Amino acid sequence: MSDRIPEEIDLEADDLAEILDRLGEAERNRLPFGLVLMSHSGDVLYYSDREREMSGYPRDPVGLNWLRDVAPCMNEEWIVEGLARCRDCWRLDFMVRTTGDHRDRRQELDLRLLSAVNGQRMWLLIRRI
């Protein structure tokens, strides 16, 4: 995907799941927003360097459960329901604005929950406002 600079990829792009699937790890790490890939059970499969840098989360969360071990503050109905729908192979794509970050609980965030192309995983995209 060398013909497209990652900084040009918008969090609200209609074809974002397909774009993320085509990007290499280095390109994903340069996106202007944080990126987490989870299994339908909520286990972290991928955690971008950008998210690590912006959130200040102190350790590698890959292999940990996002809602139990990494971000228990996100253990809310909308994300639990999203994981369940992903598990049941539903296509999922919605955004929510919320407050609270690892570094700053007052930080406003746009969160987009998006089914991965294969339907068995889910992207969590995090933009600090």
C-alpha angles and dihedrals in degrees: 000000000000093000091069123062110222092226087066093059109104124216088228098051113138094224097042096127090056091046092051090049091055097046121094121230093261091054093046089052091056096052114122091240136052119265132202126176116202137184116238087263090058099254113147111245098169133014117185123231087233091058091046090052097045098041098042090220102169103218142035108275097191107127094020124108109256097215098039104034110019111027110010088162087071093056090115131136096258095058096038088051090047092054091048091051090048089052089053090052096249117152107245130193125153141131132217133183115222142156128243136072134183091254099034124022089198094057113119115227137189108212123192120193110200133174113239117240093261090054095226096088135050134217121217110198118194125197120182112218 
